[in-house]
Amino acid sequence: MKHIKKIYTQNYSGASKYKWAIKMFVVAICFSLFFGFVSQALLNSMGVIIASLCICVFIFLAVYSDMLGIAVASADIEIFKKWKEQGIKGADYGLILCENSEKMCCVCADVIGDICSTLCGAGGACIIATITKRLSNLNLILLASIAVSAIIAGITIFFKAIMKERALNKSNFIILRLGCVLEVIFNGKKVKKKDKKQKSS
């Protein structure tokens, strides 16, 4: 009986993982399509300077979300359990993030990262279209498109490399700070729930 129960729980956990992966697959496609259409519609009417600023914002979001994903994957859950017992601010939410590290890492590193990459590509296309408007030489147009794409990719990889090292070395501190932010955001809801319980008792 115990053996059957063990097999059932293993199959259930595997099925739940596949369900989560399918959900993220659908969410990533929907968000990428939506933001892709929006970015194409908005960025095409903007100049090179505004498009460049938008690309910088998208790169920042991609790098920061990637850092959070790596930090939560490498954070020590045992330390957060100790911090929670000691009553350290942010440890409660930090522990929740560590317990759901796979989902958190997927959302931050994959979903948000892919959406930001799509938006960066749209911004790059806008810059290329603006630069090559008056060019008739196909070789120059090709060179300009390669150069813009290479610059965007180079900047993204450079900052991701820096932030990955920081995320690995200071993962517990980063997740604790994120936990503090979440605690500030959701603190009001927690208080309301406690009040309702007290009234019902």
Contacts in CASP RR format, 6 or more apart in sequence:
PFRMAT RR
TARGET T0000
AUTHOR 0000-0000-0000
METHOD contacts of the structure
MODEL  1
MKHIKKIYTQNYSGASKYKWAIKMFVVAICFSLFFGFVSQALLNSMGVII
ASLCICVFIFLAVYSDMLGIAVASADIEIFKKWKEQGIKGADYGLILCEN
SEKMCCVCADVIGDICSTLCGAGGACIIATITKRLSNLNLILLASIAVSA
IIAGITIFFKAIMKERALNKSNFIILRLGCVLEVIFNGKKVKKKDKKQKS
S
17 102 0 8 1.000
20 102 0 8 1.000
20 103 0 8 1.000
20 106 0 8 1.000
24 106 0 8 1.000
24 107 0 8 1.000
24 110 0 8 1.000
24 111 0 8 1.000
27 111 0 8 1.000
28 110 0 8 1.000
28 111 0 8 1.000
28 114 0 8 1.000
28 115 0 8 1.000
31 111 0 8 1.000
31 115 0 8 1.000
32 114 0 8 1.000
32 115 0 8 1.000
32 118 0 8 1.000
35 115 0 8 1.000
35 118 0 8 1.000
35 119 0 8 1.000
36 118 0 8 1.000
36 119 0 8 1.000
36 122 0 8 1.000
39 118 0 8 1.000
39 119 0 8 1.000
39 122 0 8 1.000
39 123 0 8 1.000
40 122 0 8 1.000
40 125 0 8 1.000
43 51 0 8 1.000
43 54 0 8 1.000
43 122 0 8 1.000
43 123 0 8 1.000
43 125 0 8 1.000
43 126 0 8 1.000
44 126 0 8 1.000
44 129 0 8 1.000
46 54 0 8 1.000
46 126 0 8 1.000
47 126 0 8 1.000
47 130 0 8 1.000
48 126 0 8 1.000
48 127 0 8 1.000
48 130 0 8 1.000
48 131 0 8 1.000
51 123 0 8 1.000
51 124 0 8 1.000
51 126 0 8 1.000
51 127 0 8 1.000
51 130 0 8 1.000
52 127 0 8 1.000
54 119 0 8 1.000
54 123 0 8 1.000
55 119 0 8 1.000
55 120 0 8 1.000
55 123 0 8 1.000
55 124 0 8 1.000
55 127 0 8 1.000
55 152 0 8 1.000
58 116 0 8 1.000
58 119 0 8 1.000
58 120 0 8 1.000
59 116 0 8 1.000
59 120 0 8 1.000
59 152 0 8 1.000
59 155 0 8 1.000
59 156 0 8 1.000
59 159 0 8 1.000
61 112 0 8 1.000
61 113 0 8 1.000
61 116 0 8 1.000
62 112 0 8 1.000
62 113 0 8 1.000
62 116 0 8 1.000
62 117 0 8 1.000
62 120 0 8 1.000
62 156 0 8 1.000
62 160 0 8 1.000
63 156 0 8 1.000
63 159 0 8 1.000
63 160 0 8 1.000
63 163 0 8 1.000
64 163 0 8 1.000
65 108 0 8 1.000
65 109 0 8 1.000
65 112 0 8 1.000
65 113 0 8 1.000
65 116 0 8 1.000
66 108 0 8 1.000
66 109 0 8 1.000
66 113 0 8 1.000
66 160 0 8 1.000
66 163 0 8 1.000
66 164 0 8 1.000
66 167 0 8 1.000
67 160 0 8 1.000
67 163 0 8 1.000
67 164 0 8 1.000
67 166 0 8 1.000
67 167 0 8 1.000
67 174 0 8 1.000
68 104 0 8 1.000
68 108 0 8 1.000
68 167 0 8 1.000
68 174 0 8 1.000
68 178 0 8 1.000
69 104 0 8 1.000
69 105 0 8 1.000
69 108 0 8 1.000
69 109 0 8 1.000
69 167 0 8 1.000
70 105 0 8 1.000
70 109 0 8 1.000
70 164 0 8 1.000
70 167 0 8 1.000
70 168 0 8 1.000
70 171 0 8 1.000
71 167 0 8 1.000
71 168 0 8 1.000
71 170 0 8 1.000
71 171 0 8 1.000
71 174 0 8 1.000
71 175 0 8 1.000
71 178 0 8 1.000
72 97 0 8 1.000
72 98 0 8 1.000
72 101 0 8 1.000
72 104 0 8 1.000
72 105 0 8 1.000
72 108 0 8 1.000
72 171 0 8 1.000
72 175 0 8 1.000
73 101 0 8 1.000
73 102 0 8 1.000
73 104 0 8 1.000
73 105 0 8 1.000
73 171 0 8 1.000
74 167 0 8 1.000
74 168 0 8 1.000
74 171 0 8 1.000
75 94 0 8 1.000
75 97 0 8 1.000
75 98 0 8 1.000
75 101 0 8 1.000
75 171 0 8 1.000
75 172 0 8 1.000
75 174 0 8 1.000
75 175 0 8 1.000
76 98 0 8 1.000
76 171 0 8 1.000
76 172 0 8 1.000
77 95 0 8 1.000
77 98 0 8 1.000
77 99 0 8 1.000
79 172 0 8 1.000
80 91 0 8 1.000
80 94 0 8 1.000
80 95 0 8 1.000
80 98 0 8 1.000
80 172 0 8 1.000
80 175 0 8 1.000
80 176 0 8 1.000
81 95 0 8 1.000
83 90 0 8 1.000
83 91 0 8 1.000
83 95 0 8 1.000
83 176 0 8 1.000
84 91 0 8 1.000
84 92 0 8 1.000
84 95 0 8 1.000
88 176 0 8 1.000
89 180 0 8 1.000
89 183 0 8 1.000
90 176 0 8 1.000
90 179 0 8 1.000
90 180 0 8 1.000
90 182 0 8 1.000
90 183 0 8 1.000
91 176 0 8 1.000
91 179 0 8 1.000
92 179 0 8 1.000
92 183 0 8 1.000
93 178 0 8 1.000
93 179 0 8 1.000
93 180 0 8 1.000
93 182 0 8 1.000
93 183 0 8 1.000
93 186 0 8 1.000
94 175 0 8 1.000
94 176 0 8 1.000
94 178 0 8 1.000
94 179 0 8 1.000
94 182 0 8 1.000
97 104 0 8 1.000
97 175 0 8 1.000
97 178 0 8 1.000
97 179 0 8 1.000
98 175 0 8 1.000
117 156 0 8 1.000
120 152 0 8 1.000
120 156 0 8 1.000
121 149 0 8 1.000
121 152 0 8 1.000
124 148 0 8 1.000
124 149 0 8 1.000
124 152 0 8 1.000
127 148 0 8 1.000
128 141 0 8 1.000
128 144 0 8 1.000
128 145 0 8 1.000
128 148 0 8 1.000
131 144 0 8 1.000
131 148 0 8 1.000
132 140 0 8 1.000
132 141 0 8 1.000
132 144 0 8 1.000
132 145 0 8 1.000
135 141 0 8 1.000
135 144 0 8 1.000
166 174 0 8 1.000
167 174 0 8 1.000
END
